[in-house]
Amino acid sequence: MIVEQIRDIVIQHARLSSKPEELGPTSDLYTAGLTSLTTVHLMLALEDHFSVEFPDKMLSRKTFESIQSISEAISELQS
């Protein structure tokens, strides 16, 4: 369920050039059109939705490279 929520947030806030139906859990979001600016928008939307705050150590390309990596980061923050 968390993966679907993240996917919806990515579709709404990341402004990707790829079609939403092409996004799988491990799809590279940067290849799909995610930029540094849209990563910030995405991060803020995720923080708001899941009531978490990404610490500096998680502010990397690796954290936001896929829906799966975002899911893992959020799960870690919620535990």
CORURTA-V667403 format. One record per backbone hydrogen bond with DSSP energy under -0.5 kcal/mol. NH is the residue of the N-H (numbers start at 1). CO is the residue of the C=O. If there is no record, write none. Layout:
NH_CO ; NH_CO
//
This chain:
5_1 ; 6_2 ; 7_3 ; 8_4 ; 9_5 ; 10_6 ; 11_7 ; 12_8 ; 13_9 ; 14_10 ; 17_32 ; 18_32 ; 22_19 ; 23_20 ; 24_22 ; 27_24 ; 29_27 ; 29_65 ; 32_28 ; 33_30 ; 34_29 ; 39_35 ; 40_36 ; 41_37 ; 42_38 ; 43_39 ; 44_40 ; 45_41 ; 46_42 ; 47_43 ; 48_44 ; 49_45 ; 50_46 ; 51_47 ; 52_47 ; 58_55 ; 59_56 ; 60_58 ; 64_60 ; 65_62 ; 68_25 ; 70_66 ; 71_67 ; 72_68 ; 73_69 ; 74_70 ; 75_71 ; 76_72 ; 77_73 ; 78_74 ; 79_75
//
